[in-house]
Amino acid sequence: MKFEDFKLNPEWEPGIAKTYQCFYNEIWQDNEYTRFGLDINKGDVVVDLGGSIGLFAHFAINKGADVVYSFEANPDVFNYLKLNVNKANIVPTNGFISNREDGEHYNIEKIFKTFTLDKVNFMKIDIEGHEFEFILDAPDEYLKKVSKFAIEVHMFGMYENKAEQFIKLLDMIEKLSLLGFKINMEHVHKQYNIYMLYASK
């Protein structure tokens, strides 16, 4: 699927379209979410946290996923997620991903229960700094139901020389490691304080 196939709000500034083009390249050409042996296979159940306009959801379907549950918090962006994923095997949800389950918030337990999932083969997480609490506060029993995680880690505290996020990152690595996940990390965008954490069993 080409980037030009995705619908964008014509009222968005040109720079926003360029940003989405970069996101498309990162997912479809650079394979930033499928490295270190992590891949999406035929028949997989995929959860896409931070669905944007549907770039990763379509990538997962193109790789052979059976179904993708895609979550986007921004209402305007979510409208274009819905326009771009009008397929029965891509399920869009407007909701916030966090460690809460009230209102429009979804933690990992609420995701599994809402869609009556027994397992998730691949969970992609790009939730702008909320990844720490989402993983650290998640019950082990639900993390174990996920086979692979591709997590974009936002180390915003580096700009202010704060150690809080480094500690949370180490805690997140420890938690997943103790659950039997093999961990790999890569500083994918050297110009930004954004890393990728890959966890697989």
Secondary structure by P-SEA (a helix, b strand, c coil): cccccccccccccaaaaaaaaaaaaaccccccccccccccccccbbbbccccccaaaaaaaaacccccbbbbccaaaaaaaaaacccccbbbbbcccccccccccccaaaaaaaaccccccbbbbbcccaaaaaaaaccaaaaaacccccccccccccccccaaaaaaaaaaaaaaaaabbbbbbbcccccccbbbbbbcc
